[in-house]
Each structure stands twice: as structure tokens, then as C-alpha cells.
Amino acid sequence: MRSVIYSFFVLLAFLSLWGCEECEECERVASAPFTNLVFINNTLFEDVVESIDLVEEEVDTLGAQVTLLEQEVTALREDSTRFSQSISEGETGLEDSLALTIEALTIAEVDLSEKAEQLSAEEAELDSLSEIQTTIESGAVVVSRIRNLRNGLEITNSDTLTSYQVPLEVEVDETNYELEIEGTTYDLTILYERAQTLNVERVLSITASSLFATSSNFEEVDVLCPETNPDCTSGETIIGCFF
């Protein structure tokens, strides 16, 4: 996973062509504001969650059956031992009971082995599905193309990343993207309020706040702002795109 390296180069590539408002009082202009995009395959997530629920039910059922069989095997072994010991001490008339107990024990042990094997397989399947769920929740996905519709700048990518850092326009109060995920094209519009700050070294800083995002074909778009950033200022804000 090269998300940090990729994000760095994506930011540099965008900044080289994005452009800023001219500032006659500035010696230089700081980097453009950016935000972080996370993509969640909601359809796949729901399918996996449904599968997990079904497998968990099967695991619970098999677990209960294994427990009962273990108890049955334990009881039959104790009966077998008791009958054998009584016979060895000279008690008669227990041979048939011992034979029936041994037969029942053999059947129960086979059943227990089969159920335990099934339980192990279902638990392995549950672990696999849980890993897939974790991967989906992490946002690990390949966004093969990110294109700025205003200037046509396009970034291509073939890596699976958990987040994508993209800069925001500094000349207007919105940035419009076209993105491609698994062969499907999506649109994303990010709206915000710009602010400029000139420090004592005459370096202009441009920030964006009150971020809001819309899309016509993402299933859902959520702007996630940490508690330390209630104004949804660029940089710390994450935009979750569900498809």
C-alpha cells in the first residue's frame, strides 16, 4: 500500500496546475487547501454483512450441536467405563449394555467429528468474511481516475488505497470531479467557503471551510468532520463516498 506516497504526488501534481488568485503583497502563495476522500462499496458491504449474519447463525447452531455431542460422548464413555469395570469385577448381565453403549459411543464420536469439522469450516468462513468487511470499512479501493472538470487535469492510479487526498480549487468556491471506480464513472462536487490569510512573512495561506459534498450517482456522500474541527475546515475533513 503506497497511500502516503501516492497522496503526496497527487497533491504535487494538482498544485502544479491548479492556479491561485494573484496576490501583489505576497512573496509566495502557500499550498492549496485539500480534503480526503474515502470510498466505501456499500453494496458489497451489505452483501458481506448479510452473509456474516447467516454464517454466524450456522456457527451458533453447530456450536450448540457440538456441545451436546461432547456431553453425550462424555456420558457414554463414563457408562462404558463403568460397565467394563463392573464386568471385570465379576458382575454378570452387563455385556449387552456395554455393547450397546460402545455402539452408541462410536456413532456419537463420528457425529461429533463431523459436526466439529463443519463448525471449523464455518468459523474459517466467518473469519474470511470479517476480513472482507474490515477491508471494505477501511475504504480500500482502486480509484483508477480522478479528473478535475474545470481544467481537465487528470490523475490515474492502479493501486488499492484506503484514502485519496485531493486539493480544492482556490479561484472558485467549488471543485467538480469525475472519478472512475471499477469501470463506473461517478461525479463529485465539493462546495466550501474560501478564506485567505497573509502572515508576517507575506506568505498567503488559503483555506476552505464548511465543506459540503454532493453527487448524482454515489449512493451517499457524507462529510465527516472531527470534533476538533467543527467548521469542517479543509485538511482534517474526510468525505465518505458510498457506492
C-alpha positions in Angstrom: 0.0 0.0 0.0 1.5 3.3 -1.1 -1.2 5.7 0.0 1.0 8.2 1.7 3.4 8.4 -1.3 0.6 8.5 -3.8 -1.2 11.2 -1.9 1.9 13.3 -1.8 2.5 13.1 -5.6 -1.2 13.6 -6.3 -1.1 16.8 -4.3 2.0 18.0 -6.1 0.6 17.2 -9.5 -2.7 19.0 -8.8 -1.0 22.0 -7.3 1.3 22.5 -10.2 -1.7 23.2 -12.5 -4.4 24.4 -10.1 -3.6 28.1 -10.0 -4.2 30.7 -7.3 -5.5 34.2 -7.2 -2.8 36.7 -7.6 -1.6 38.5 -4.5 0.6 41.5 -5.1 1.5 41.7 -1.4 2.7 38.1 -1.3 6.2 36.8 -1.7 4.7 33.4 -2.3 1.5 31.5 -2.0 1.1 28.5 0.3 -0.2 25.3 -1.0 -3.9 24.9 -1.9 -6.4 23.5 0.5 -7.2 19.8 0.2 -9.6 17.2 1.5 -9.5 13.5 1.9 -11.8 11.1 0.1 -12.7 7.7 1.3 -14.7 5.3 -0.8 -17.0 2.6 0.6 -18.5 -0.2 -1.6 -21.9 -0.1 0.2 -23.5 -2.8 -2.0 -20.7 -5.2 -1.3 -20.7 -4.3 2.3 -24.4 -5.1 2.7 -23.9 -8.4 0.9 -21.0 -9.3 3.2 -22.9 -8.3 6.4 -25.8 -10.4 5.3 -23.5 -13.4 4.7 -21.9 -12.8 8.0 -25.3 -12.9 9.7 -26.1 -16.2 8.0 -22.8 -17.8 8.8 -23.0 -16.6 12.5 -26.3 -18.3 12.8 -24.9 -21.5 11.4 -21.9 -21.3 13.7 -24.2 -20.8 16.7 -26.3 -23.8 15.6 -23.3 -26.1 15.0 -21.7 -24.9 18.2 -24.7 -25.9 20.2 -24.8 -29.3 18.4 -21.1 -29.9 19.1 -21.6 -29.0 22.8 -24.5 -31.5 23.1 -22.5 -34.2 21.3 -19.5 -33.6 23.5 -21.7 -34.1 26.6 -23.2 -37.2 25.1 -19.8 -38.7 24.2 -18.6 -37.9 27.7 -21.6 -39.6 29.3 -21.3 -42.7 27.0 -17.6 -43.0 27.8 -18.3 -42.9 31.5 -21.1 -45.6 31.1 -18.7 -47.7 29.0 -16.0 -47.4 31.7 -18.5 -48.2 34.4 -19.9 -51.3 32.6 -16.4 -52.5 31.8 -15.2 -52.1 35.4 -18.3 -53.9 36.8 -17.8 -56.8 34.4 -14.2 -57.0 35.3 -15.2 -57.2 39.0 -17.4 -60.2 38.2 -20.8 -58.7 37.7 -22.8 -60.5 35.1 -25.6 -59.5 32.7 -23.9 -56.2 31.6 -22.3 -57.4 28.4 -25.3 -56.4 26.2 -25.5 -53.0 27.9 -21.7 -52.5 27.3 -22.1 -53.5 23.7 -25.0 -51.1 23.1 -23.1 -48.3 24.9 -19.9 -48.8 22.8 -22.1 -48.8 19.6 -23.8 -45.6 20.6 -20.4 -44.1 21.6 -19.0 -44.9 18.2 -21.9 -43.2 16.4 -21.7 -40.2 18.7 -18.0 -39.8 18.2 -18.4 -39.9 14.4 -21.2 -37.3 14.6 -19.1 -35.2 16.9 -16.1 -35.3 14.5 -18.3 -34.4 11.5 -20.1 -31.5 13.3 -16.7 -30.2 14.7 -15.3 -30.3 11.2 -18.3 -28.4 9.8 -18.0 -25.9 12.7 -14.4 -25.3 11.9 -15.1 -24.7 8.3 -17.9 -22.2 9.1 -15.7 -20.4 11.6 -13.0 -20.1 8.9 -15.6 -18.7 6.5 -16.7 -16.2 9.2 -13.1 -15.1 9.7 -12.7 -14.6 5.9 -15.9 -12.6 5.7 -14.9 -10.5 8.7 -11.6 -9.7 7.0 -13.5 -8.6 3.8 -15.8 -6.5 5.9 -12.8 -4.8 7.6 -11.2 -4.2 4.2 -14.4 -2.6 2.9 -14.8 -0.5 6.0 -11.2 0.7 5.6 -12.1 2.2 2.2 -9.5 0.1 0.4 -10.4 0.5 -3.3 -8.8 1.4 -6.6 -10.0 4.8 -7.9 -8.4 4.5 -11.3 -9.1 8.1 -12.5 -9.7 11.4 -10.8 -10.4 14.3 -13.2 -10.9 18.0 -12.4 -13.8 19.0 -14.7 -12.8 22.7 -14.6 -9.3 22.4 -16.0 -9.3 18.9 -17.3 -6.4 17.8 -15.1 -6.5 14.0 -14.7 -4.7 11.7 -12.3 -4.6 7.9 -13.0 -3.9 5.3 -10.4 -3.7 1.5 -10.2 -3.0 1.0 -6.5 -5.5 0.0 -3.8 -5.6 2.9 -1.4 -7.7 3.5 1.7 -7.9 7.3 1.2 -7.3 9.8 -1.5 -6.0 13.3 -0.8 -7.2 15.8 -3.4 -6.7 19.6 -3.5 -9.6 22.1 -3.8 -9.9 24.9 -6.3 -8.7 28.3 -4.9 -10.3 30.6 -7.5 -13.9 29.4 -7.0 -15.9 28.1 -4.1 -16.4 24.6 -5.5 -14.4 21.7 -7.1 -16.0 19.3 -9.5 -14.5 15.9 -10.0 -15.2 12.9 -12.3 -14.0 9.7 -10.8 -13.8 6.1 -12.2 -14.1 3.1 -9.9 -14.2 -0.4 -11.2 -15.2 0.8 -14.7 -18.0 3.0 -13.4 -17.9 6.8 -13.7 -19.0 8.9 -10.7 -19.3 12.7 -10.2 -18.5 14.6 -7.1 -19.0 18.3 -6.3 -17.4 19.8 -3.2 -18.6 23.2 -2.1 -16.9 25.3 0.5 -16.1 28.8 1.7 -12.6 30.2 1.0 -10.5 32.3 3.3 -7.1 33.9 2.8 -4.6 34.8 5.5 -1.4 36.7 5.0 1.3 36.1 7.6 4.1 38.4 8.7 6.4 36.8 6.1 3.9 37.7 3.4 3.0 34.1 2.7 -0.6 33.7 1.6 -2.5 30.8 3.2 -5.7 29.7 1.5 -8.1 27.5 3.5 -11.6 26.2 2.8 -14.2 25.6 5.5 -17.9 24.5 5.7 -17.2 21.7 3.3 -20.3 20.2 1.7 -20.4 17.5 -1.0 -23.0 16.3 -3.5 -23.1 13.6 -6.2 -25.7 12.5 -8.7 -24.7 8.8 -8.7 -22.9 8.0 -5.5 -25.3 6.2 -3.3 -24.5 8.6 -0.4 -21.9 11.2 0.3 -21.1 12.2 3.9 -18.8 15.0 5.1 -17.0 13.7 8.3 -15.6 16.4 10.5 -13.6 15.6 13.6 -14.7 17.0 16.9 -11.6 19.2 16.9 -12.7 20.7 13.5 -16.4 21.6 13.9 -16.2 24.1 11.0 -15.2 21.3 8.6 -12.0 23.0 7.5 -10.0 21.5 4.7 -7.1 19.2 5.6 -8.8 17.5 8.5 -12.1 16.8 6.8 -12.9 13.4 5.3 -15.6 12.9 2.7 -17.0 9.4 2.6 -18.4 8.3 -0.8 -20.6 5.3 -0.7 -21.3 3.4 -4.0 
